Amino acid sequence: MRYEMRIATMLADAIDGFVQLVQENYENRHKSYVENPDKLYQVNLLIDEFKFQLNSSELRRINTFSWNADYSILLVNDVSKGLEVIEEYVKRNYDDLFILTGRLHTLRSLCSTLIALKDGN
């Protein structure tokens, strides 16, 4: 398996983990670290709007057997656009959504690594 394929798969796993974190914290409001569940709901809506789960499954699917650089980078760019909006929202509501910053940093790092690998080739 090529290095790029592994990073793409790691990104897909990280996206799924982020989506799951947001959904579980919203569904279990009484156990959540977030005081205002409406803000988590807004992040959940942004995840749906930017189709994170669809991009994640598609990224995993196309990188299972071979590396398709153009399509992978297209998906990564879509995820990056959504991350920019979510990161801005989290920054504005940092007191309530600080728990998401680590995952967002990981996602941003994996996206930029894949884009840098594409630009380097």
Disulfide bonds with the S-S distance in Angstrom:
none
